[in-house]
């Protein structure tokens, strides 16, 4: 049995393809969901503050506008432990969270 496409069917298929493609683009670009890395002079200050808090390690990820603070810096320590350091707009530490979920809050 052969499938015969008329003008209406072709239009519907074309519209469905356009909607699917548009949705695919939104997902692929992660509109509104992408983590924005810290850049420029702010990156240098954030890294310095985070490494001072953790006593060293390697910065493996950064984020601006984290849900918990303005800046978040992920540091991997020599033993493999990951520590998320939360910083305010002045690059002061406002909290840390280790890989196992233990949370420390530096606010007094």
N, C-alpha and C positions, 0 to 999 in steps of 0.2 A: 504494500500500500504506500503510495507516494504522498508526501506532505505537500500541500499546495498553499502557498502564502498569498493572501490577498493584501490589499493596501492597509486595512485596519489591523490585521495581524502583524504585519511588518512594522507599523507604527507602535504598537504595543510592545513588541520585542525590542525595538529601538529605544523606547522610553525606559523599559526595564533595565536595559544594558547601561543607559546613561545614569540611572539611579544607582545601580550597582557599582559603576565606576566611580561615581562621586563619593559613595560611602567608602570605597576602597582607598581613595586618596585621603580622606579624613582619618582613617585608621592608620594608614601608612605614615602620615605626617604627625600623628599623635596630637592633633590640635588641642591645646589646653591641658594635655596630660604629660607633656615632656618635662623632665627635670632640667632646669636651666643651670648650667655650671657657673661658678663664680669666675670672674675674669678680671684682668688688669690689676691695678694697685690693691683692690679689695681682695683678690686671690692671695697676694703676698701677705697681707695682714692676717687673713683668715688662717692660712697655713702656719704662720708663725705662732699665732695664738693657740691653735689646736695642738701643734707639736709641743709647745710649752706645757700644755695641760696634760698630755699623755706621756711626757718624758721621752719623746722620740717616736720612731716608727716611720712608715711610708704613707703619704696621703694617696688614697686610692680613688676617691670620688669627692666632689663638692657640689653643693646645691644652694641656689638663692631662693628665698621664699618658701622654705620648708614649713610644714604645718606646725612645727614646734618652735621655730625661731626664724630670724631673718636669714642666717647662714647656717649650713650644716657642712661639716668636714668629716669624712670617713677616714680614719687612720687604721692601718694594719700594723700591729705590733710585731716584734721579732718572733714571738711565740705563736703567731697566727691569729691572735685575738683581734677582732674588729671593734673599734670604738667610734661611735658617732659623737662628735663634739658640737654642741649647739651654741651659737654665738649671736649676740644682739647687734644692733647697728653700730656700736662702738667697739666691736670685736671682743667684748667681755664674754667669758664663758657663763652660760646660764643653765647648762645641764650637759650630762654625758649619758650615753647608753652603750653598754657592751653587747657583744654578739649574743650572749646568753639571755639578753633581755633585762638584765639587772639595770636599774635606772638610778642615777644619782642626780640630785638637784642642787645646784650651787646657790640658788636664791635664798637669802636670809629673811 
